[in-house]
Amino acid sequence: MRYVGMQRSTTLAIPSYPGYASPNLSQQLPFVAILELPDLNRLTNDPIAYAPWWPAIPHKLPSDIPKFNGNTGEDPSNHVMTFHLWCSLNTLNDDSIRLRLFQRTLTGPAEKWYIELPRASFDNFSALATTFLTHFQLPIRYETGTELLTNFKQMKTTHISDHIHEWCHRRRMVKTYVPDQLLAEWFIKSLLPSITEDVAKGGVVTEEQVIARAQYLDLIYTQSSTLYDKISDAPRPEFLVPPPPK
């Protein structure tokens, strides 16, 4: 006669009663705590703002897509042009497809730069390419005339409003195309150091935003009586003292 014994399970049951907190991975495996694991939330970040009507990316793509790592000597402008031609040669002419494929060209530091971009901030290839060129252009080559902006600095005798007015005047004189984010960076650097820091804290990224931020701070400085702490030698308003009564 055969006796069939009951199989003994070796699996430990995990309590699930209210108030019980399951141990995390670091508690179960202490050595995990000393590992430099990547931030998985950041790795899943997607800078593209998708639209439901975009066509699907073809499943089969050529393997010779151009690559960009961000090393010294690599020309980002040439990479954008090469990628654009590669798309055209492979009849990938839809702008949304080029936008979604561009990340496949990036490796190493360039790939890290891409996943750290703000989430859902690009809905066309031109905007992404401009941001890419602004970040990786080494050196930045522009036509003669941009020194009107790059060499422009606020003096300790110049009010913020006057500085903004002169900036806008110079900006109209520069006829070459300059990415908006680069204009914002140049304007911030043109301000006095103490004001530059306050403007940068506002999280502004476009020229319009940094100018609006500077105008707002001008009002705040005036109302809080700290304007002349920031701009020590700026002219002060002259008030006419009425003559004493006869």
C-alpha positions as CSV (number, residue, x, y, z in Angstrom):
1,M,0.0,0.0,0.0
2,R,1.3,3.4,-1.0
3,Y,0.9,6.4,1.3
4,V,0.8,9.8,-0.4
5,G,2.2,12.4,2.0
6,M,1.2,16.0,1.9
7,Q,3.7,18.2,0.2
8,R,5.2,20.8,2.6
9,S,5.4,24.3,1.2
10,T,8.6,26.2,1.7
11,T,7.1,29.5,0.9
12,L,6.7,31.9,3.8
13,A,3.4,33.6,4.0
14,I,3.6,37.4,4.2
15,P,1.3,39.0,6.7
16,S,-1.3,41.3,5.3
17,Y,-3.3,42.5,8.3
18,P,-4.0,46.2,8.8
19,G,-1.0,48.2,10.0
20,Y,1.6,45.8,8.7
21,A,4.3,47.4,6.6
22,S,6.0,45.1,4.2
23,P,9.8,45.5,4.4
24,N,11.3,47.3,1.5
25,L,14.1,46.0,-0.7
26,S,16.8,47.7,1.3
27,Q,15.6,46.0,4.5
28,Q,15.4,42.6,2.9
29,L,18.8,43.0,1.2
30,P,21.0,45.4,3.2
31,F,23.7,45.6,0.5
32,V,21.2,47.3,-1.8
33,A,21.4,50.4,0.3
34,I,25.0,51.0,-0.7
35,L,24.4,50.7,-4.4
36,E,24.2,53.8,-6.6
37,L,20.9,52.9,-8.3
38,P,19.5,55.3,-11.0
39,D,16.4,57.3,-10.3
40,L,13.9,55.2,-12.2
41,N,11.3,58.0,-12.1
42,R,13.7,60.2,-14.0
43,L,14.5,57.5,-16.5
44,T,10.9,57.2,-17.4
45,N,10.5,60.9,-18.0
46,D,9.2,61.8,-21.5
47,P,9.8,65.3,-22.8
48,I,7.3,64.8,-25.7
49,A,3.8,66.2,-25.5
50,Y,1.9,63.6,-27.6
51,A,-1.2,64.2,-29.7
52,P,-3.7,61.4,-30.4
53,W,-3.8,62.0,-34.2
54,W,0.0,61.5,-34.7
55,P,0.8,58.6,-37.1
56,A,2.6,55.5,-35.7
57,I,6.3,55.2,-36.1
58,P,7.2,52.4,-38.7
59,H,8.3,49.2,-37.0
60,K,11.2,48.6,-39.3
61,L,13.8,51.4,-39.4
62,P,17.2,51.4,-41.0
63,S,20.0,50.8,-38.5
64,D,22.3,53.6,-39.8
65,I,20.5,56.4,-37.8
66,P,23.1,59.0,-36.9
67,K,24.4,59.2,-33.4
68,F,25.4,62.1,-31.1
69,N,27.1,61.6,-27.7
70,G,28.0,65.2,-26.8
71,N,31.8,64.7,-26.9
72,T,34.1,67.7,-27.5
73,G,34.5,68.1,-31.2
74,E,31.0,66.8,-32.2
75,D,29.1,69.4,-34.1
76,P,25.4,69.5,-32.9
77,S,24.4,71.6,-36.0
78,N,25.8,68.9,-38.3
79,H,24.0,66.2,-36.3
80,V,20.6,68.0,-36.7
81,M,21.2,68.4,-40.4
82,T,22.4,64.8,-40.8
83,F,19.4,63.5,-38.9
84,H,17.0,65.6,-41.0
85,L,18.5,64.3,-44.2
86,W,18.4,60.7,-42.9
87,C,14.7,61.1,-42.2
88,S,14.1,62.5,-45.7
89,L,16.0,59.7,-47.4
90,N,13.9,57.2,-45.5
91,T,10.6,59.0,-46.3
92,L,10.1,59.9,-42.6
93,N,8.7,63.3,-43.4
94,D,6.1,63.7,-40.7
95,D,7.2,66.2,-38.1
96,S,5.9,64.2,-35.2
97,I,7.8,61.1,-36.3
98,R,11.1,63.1,-36.5
99,L,10.3,64.5,-33.0
100,R,9.9,61.0,-31.5
101,L,12.8,59.5,-33.4
102,F,15.4,62.1,-32.4
103,Q,15.9,60.6,-28.9
104,R,17.2,57.4,-30.7
105,T,20.1,59.4,-32.0
106,L,21.4,60.3,-28.6
107,T,23.8,58.4,-26.5
108,G,25.8,58.9,-23.3
109,P,25.7,62.5,-21.9
110,A,23.3,63.6,-24.7
111,E,20.9,60.8,-23.7
112,K,21.1,61.9,-20.0
113,W,20.4,65.5,-21.1
114,Y,17.3,64.4,-23.0
115,I,15.6,62.5,-20.2
116,E,16.2,65.4,-17.8
117,L,14.2,67.8,-20.0
118,P,10.9,69.0,-18.6
119,R,8.1,66.5,-19.0
120,A,5.7,66.9,-22.0
121,S,7.3,70.2,-23.2
122,F,7.9,69.5,-26.9
123,D,5.2,69.0,-29.6
124,N,7.3,69.7,-32.7
125,F,10.8,68.9,-33.9
126,S,11.9,72.5,-34.4
127,A,11.4,73.3,-30.7
128,L,13.4,70.3,-29.6
129,A,16.2,70.9,-32.1
130,T,16.5,74.5,-31.0
131,T,16.8,73.4,-27.4
132,F,19.4,70.8,-28.4
133,L,21.5,73.3,-30.3
134,T,21.3,75.9,-27.5
135,H,22.7,73.3,-25.1
136,F,25.3,71.6,-27.1
137,Q,26.5,74.3,-29.6
138,L,30.3,74.5,-28.9
139,P,31.2,77.2,-29.7
140,I,28.1,79.1,-30.6
141,R,28.6,80.7,-34.0
142,Y,26.5,83.7,-34.9
143,E,26.8,86.6,-37.3
144,T,28.5,89.8,-36.4
145,G,26.2,92.0,-34.4
146,T,25.2,89.8,-31.5
147,E,28.0,91.4,-29.4
148,L,25.4,94.2,-28.9
149,L,23.7,91.8,-26.5
150,T,26.5,89.6,-25.3
151,N,28.7,92.6,-24.2
152,F,25.8,94.6,-22.8
153,K,26.0,95.0,-19.0
154,Q,23.8,96.9,-16.5
155,M,25.7,99.7,-14.7
156,K,25.3,100.5,-11.0
157,T,23.8,103.8,-12.2
158,T,21.1,102.3,-14.4
159,H,17.6,101.5,-13.2
160,I,16.1,98.1,-14.3
161,S,13.5,99.7,-16.5
162,D,16.1,101.7,-18.3
163,H,18.3,98.6,-18.8
164,I,15.3,96.7,-20.2
165,H,14.5,99.6,-22.6
166,E,18.1,99.6,-23.9
167,W,18.1,95.8,-24.2
168,C,15.0,95.9,-26.4
169,H,16.6,98.7,-28.5
170,R,19.7,96.6,-29.1
171,R,17.6,93.4,-29.6
172,R,15.9,95.1,-32.6
173,M,19.3,95.9,-34.1
174,V,20.4,92.3,-34.2
175,K,19.0,90.9,-37.4
176,T,20.4,87.3,-37.2
177,Y,18.3,84.5,-35.6
178,V,19.2,83.7,-32.0
179,P,17.3,80.9,-30.1
180,D,14.9,82.4,-27.5
181,Q,16.4,80.5,-24.6
182,L,19.8,81.9,-25.5
183,L,18.5,85.4,-25.5
184,A,17.0,84.7,-22.0
185,E,20.4,83.6,-20.8
186,W,22.2,86.6,-22.3
187,F,19.7,89.0,-20.7
188,I,20.0,87.4,-17.2
189,K,23.8,87.7,-17.5
190,S,23.5,91.3,-18.5
191,L,22.0,92.3,-15.1
192,L,23.9,93.2,-12.0
193,P,24.9,90.0,-10.0
194,S,22.4,90.6,-7.2
195,I,19.6,91.0,-9.6
196,T,20.7,88.1,-11.8
197,E,20.3,85.7,-8.9
198,D,16.8,86.9,-8.1
199,V,15.7,86.7,-11.7
200,A,17.1,83.2,-12.1
201,K,15.3,82.0,-9.0
202,G,12.0,82.5,-10.9
203,G,12.5,79.5,-13.1
204,V,12.1,81.6,-16.3
205,V,13.4,80.2,-19.6
206,T,12.3,82.6,-22.4
207,E,13.3,86.2,-23.1
208,E,9.8,87.4,-22.5
209,Q,9.7,85.6,-19.2
210,V,13.0,87.0,-17.9
211,I,12.1,90.5,-18.8
212,A,8.7,90.2,-17.1
213,R,10.5,88.8,-14.1
214,A,12.9,91.7,-14.0
215,Q,10.0,94.2,-14.3
216,Y,8.2,92.5,-11.4
217,L,11.4,92.6,-9.2
218,D,11.8,96.3,-10.0
219,L,8.4,96.9,-8.5
220,I,9.2,94.6,-5.5
221,Y,12.5,96.4,-4.8
222,T,10.8,99.8,-5.0
223,Q,8.0,98.9,-2.7
224,S,10.3,97.2,-0.1
225,S,12.8,100.1,-0.2
226,T,15.6,97.7,-1.3
227,L,16.0,99.1,-4.8
228,Y,19.1,101.1,-3.9
229,D,20.7,98.2,-2.1
230,K,20.6,96.4,-5.4
231,I,21.5,99.4,-7.6
232,S,23.6,101.5,-5.3
233,D,24.4,104.5,-7.6
234,A,21.1,104.7,-9.4
235,P,19.6,108.2,-9.6
236,R,17.1,109.0,-6.9
237,P,13.9,110.9,-7.6
238,E,14.1,114.6,-6.8
239,F,11.2,116.0,-4.8
240,L,10.5,119.7,-5.0
241,V,10.3,121.3,-1.5
242,P,7.6,123.9,-1.4
243,P,8.8,127.3,-0.4
244,P,8.0,128.4,3.2
245,P,4.7,130.4,3.6
246,K,5.2,134.1,3.8
